[in-house]
Amino acid sequence: MAELKGIVVPIVTPMNEDESINTDELRRQVDRQIEAGIHGIFPFGTNGEGYILDFDDKKLVLETVVEQVAGRVPVYAGTGCISTKETIEQCKMAEAAGADILSVITPSFAKASQHELIEHYTKVAEAVPNMPIVLYNIPMRTGNALEPETVVELAKIDNIIGAKDSSGDWNNLSAYIELTKDMDFGVLSGNDALILKALKAGAKGAIAGCANVYPKNMVGIYENWAKGDLEAAETCQNNVAALRACFKYGNPNTVVKTAVNLLGYPVGKCRAPFNYLCPEGVEALKAALASDKEKGIC
């Protein structure tokens, strides 16, 4: 089983003008991240627009990433779908493509009970017994929350090795950590503002969307914390404030991808209709990036 550790980037999915996958730029982004010291690559997560990619898109993206990574860091694959059946199909595809870890988001749209979520994840885990699975909680996007007690129950399954919490609720994230601290289980922060706080509380790392923009800085949060330099870690943590302040102008995925473009990397737009950033937002983002550049944030 792979070890959960460090900063994992939910890598953006570069697209051409016709919204097809730009695999050449995807390869460049993989190398950019690894050269910055990133600890894992996570294709088609939320920032990778997994919600809008079809089966063939995901297969192409994952196979490209696995080939380009070439074993240098673990590759996570976002395989959660609405139905248990399709989730299992995606998990098997990812296993065949060479992913190291599966990130399985909760089902969405229809309201699921905690009993149904336990049944869902249990069946998925049984279908791919050799694949490590990380639960993914992001209730503001899916409408379904994984309660801490449910995470504890699922943590008893051998190949469910961790959980990512993107709720933004510190009480929920800290409960995941506290209730599983004596289990063979890892918790990852999915909120970039809570990474250092989570590490101090016992989290193993984070899946950090801002790493698409500032990979070295985000890696710095973990690396400085790991070597005991809390002041430097705090500085890196605070460095994302200006970028995150721009999220109020639109979908955070769109803000992040726009920022990567503004840094000079042709990753294209998000797929329609989720690709608009108002002029005020673009100007605020340009100002934040310029200010951050002067501070040496990268």
BATI-527143 format. One record per residue (C-alpha): x negated, y negated, z negated. Coordinates in steps of 0.02 Angstrom, whole numbers, plus 50000, padded with zeros to 5 digits. Layout:
N
XYZ
...
***
This chain:
298
500005000050000
499384982650046
498974970349908
499974954349892
498724940349871
498394922349916
499164910650042
500114918350186
500634907350332
502364909850408
501584905450575
502554894750698
503084903050861
502344892751004
503544890551148
503454884451326
504654871351394
505854885051449
505854891851270
504874907551318
503494912951200
501804904751228
500694919451182
499074910451226
499424896751099
500024909550973
498324917950984
497464901150958
498544897650805
498104914650732
496254910950750
496464893350681
497294900250525
496034914150496
494574902250522
495354891150387
495304905650264
497134910550264
497504926850173
498894933550284
499874929950444
501764931150441
502584930750615
504414925950637
504754920650461
505844905350434
504524893550503
504244905950644
506084904450693
506454922650661
508284917850646
508384913650832
507204926350911
507914942050990
507214959650974
506084958151127
505424941151070
504984948050900
504134963250973
503084952251089
502614940150949
502164953850827
501144964050950
500204948351003
499834943550823
499294961150772
498114962150921
497374944850889
497184947250701
496274963650735
496304968950553
495524953050484
496994949250368
498644957950330
500074954950451
501804952650377
503354954850486
505054947250452
506244961450486
507834957150391
509474956150488
511304954950441
511654973550453
510724987750369
510684996950536
509834982850631
508644979350487
508054997350492
507814996150680
506764980350659
505744988450521
505345003450629
504864992150773
503684982450659
502924998450591
502595004650767
501844987850816
500574988850676
501244977050543
500504979450370
501944972850264
503804969950297
504684954450233
506544958250223
507684943350202
509394945950125
510864948550242
511744932350288
513434924650330
514554937450243
514514936950053
513604952049979
513764958449802
512204963149705
512754981349719
512804979649909
511094971449911
510354985749809
511134998349928
510504988750078
508694987550020
508685005449956
509215012250125
507955001250216
506545006950101
507015025150126
506985022950315
505175016850317
504395025250164
502615021650218
502875002950239
502664990550095
504184979250081
504314961650010
506054955549965
506454938150030
507644926949934
508184910750018
510014908449970
510224890950040
509944898350213
510764915450197
512154912250071
511604927449970
510474926749818
509444940749744
509714939449557
508204942949446
509014958649375
509274965049552
507444962149592
506954972149437
508044986649495
507324986349670
505544985049603
505745002949542
505705008849723
503935014049768
503735004649931
504604988549875
503034979849814
503554961849791
504744947349814
504624930249892
505734917149812
506174901949918
507644896449813
506734881149749
507414885649578
505974887049455
507034896649331
507394909949462
505584911149521
504914912049344
506194925449300
505574936049445
503804934449376
504224937149193
505404951949216
504204961549330
502554957349245
502344974949177
502784983149343
501714986649495
502524971949584
502014954949650
502954938549663
502594925449796
503174907449793
504134902249947
504214884149894
502634874549935
502874862349791
502844876349663
501314886249717
500094881349581
501424881949446
501894899449503
500084905249505
499854899149327
501404908949277
500784925149357
501284924449540
500114932949665
500164919049792
501334910549914
502064910850087
501774892750132
502544884150282
501424868850260
499934880050300
500434878150482
499954859850464
498584860150332
497904877950318
496274873550228
497184863150099
498474876550062
497124889850048
496244877849929
497684878749805
497404897349783
495524898149799
495214884149675
496464891649554
495634908749572
493924901949526
494614891749381
494474874349457
496214868549410
495844850349447
495394854149627
496884865849641
498034852049577
497324839949704
497694852149845
499434855049776
499794836349769
499114833949945
500694841350023
501854828249947
501814815950092
502164829450221
503554837150118
504344819950095
504694820150282
505814835550264
507274824150221
507354818650402
507824835550474
507634854350472
505974857850383
505524870350521
505714856550650
504694844450545
503284857050525
503244861650709
503304843350759
501844840050642
500814853950721
501154846450892
500654829150831
499004836450771
498644841050952
499174859250960
500454862451100
501644873851005
503184866351088
504874862751012
505954873950905
507304882951004
508894873151034
509924867350951
508764866350799
507454854950874
507934836750845
506964824950734
507624807150729
506444793050783
506324786950602
505774804450551
504464805450689
503734788650636
503724793850453
502854810050499
501554800950604
501204789250459
501034803750336
499854813150451
498794797650479
498674794250292
498254812350256
496904812150390
496064797350305
496044807650144
495224822150235
496714833850216
496684847550346
***
